Amino acid sequence: MTTDLLFPSTTLTAFLVLVSIKLCTILPLSLVIVHGLVMINLDHSILVTDSTLVDQSQEVSDLRKSNQMLHLGA
């Protein structure tokens, strides 16, 4: 009878130890994944901002060219 009572408590202890080890490895991993996703989203927004700036600079250069053509024609 003593072994029957001892076996479930040992199993429970081993289970709790495994769960605590898994939590220690899963939680930092999830933080790393979340951090990576945030950085990817930040990089994407920076790229979008850069591309809009490039588009605006091309529009400005097109306007300057058209203004130069108007001055040359006048």
C-alpha positions as CSV (number, residue, x, y, z in Angstrom):
1,M,0.0,0.0,0.0
2,T,2.8,2.4,0.7
3,T,4.1,2.0,-2.9
4,D,0.6,2.7,-4.3
5,L,0.4,5.9,-2.3
6,L,4.0,6.9,-3.2
7,F,3.7,6.3,-6.9
8,P,1.0,8.9,-7.7
9,S,2.8,11.5,-5.6
10,T,6.0,10.8,-7.4
11,T,4.2,11.0,-10.7
12,L,2.6,14.3,-9.8
13,T,6.0,15.7,-8.6
14,A,7.7,14.6,-11.9
15,F,4.8,16.1,-13.9
16,L,5.1,19.4,-12.0
17,V,8.8,19.5,-12.5
18,L,8.3,18.9,-16.3
19,V,5.6,21.6,-16.4
20,S,7.8,24.1,-14.6
21,I,10.8,23.3,-17.0
22,K,8.5,23.7,-20.0
23,L,7.2,27.0,-18.7
24,C,10.7,28.3,-18.2
25,T,11.6,27.5,-21.8
26,I,8.2,28.4,-23.4
27,L,7.8,31.8,-21.8
28,P,11.1,33.3,-23.0
29,L,10.6,31.8,-26.4
30,S,7.2,33.4,-26.7
31,L,8.7,36.7,-25.7
32,V,11.4,36.3,-28.4
33,I,8.7,35.5,-31.0
34,V,6.6,38.5,-30.0
35,H,9.6,40.8,-30.1
36,G,10.5,39.4,-33.5
37,L,7.0,40.1,-34.8
38,V,7.1,43.6,-33.4
39,M,10.4,44.3,-35.1
40,I,9.2,42.9,-38.4
41,N,6.1,45.2,-38.2
42,L,8.3,48.2,-37.3
43,D,10.6,47.4,-40.2
44,H,7.6,47.1,-42.6
45,S,6.2,50.4,-41.5
46,I,9.6,52.1,-42.0
47,L,9.8,50.6,-45.5
48,V,6.4,51.9,-46.3
49,T,7.4,55.3,-45.0
50,D,10.6,55.2,-47.1
51,S,8.7,54.2,-50.2
52,T,6.2,57.0,-49.8
53,L,9.1,59.4,-49.4
54,V,10.7,58.1,-52.5
55,D,7.3,58.5,-54.4
56,Q,7.1,62.1,-53.1
57,S,10.6,62.9,-54.1
58,Q,9.9,61.6,-57.6
59,E,6.8,63.8,-57.8
60,V,8.8,66.8,-56.7
61,S,11.5,66.1,-59.3
62,D,8.8,65.7,-62.0
63,L,7.3,69.1,-60.9
64,R,10.7,70.7,-61.1
65,K,11.3,69.3,-64.6
66,S,7.9,70.6,-65.8
67,N,8.6,74.0,-64.3
68,Q,12.0,74.1,-66.0
69,M,10.3,73.2,-69.3
70,L,7.7,76.0,-68.8
71,H,10.5,78.5,-68.1
72,L,12.4,77.4,-71.2
73,G,9.3,77.6,-73.3
74,A,8.4,81.1,-72.0
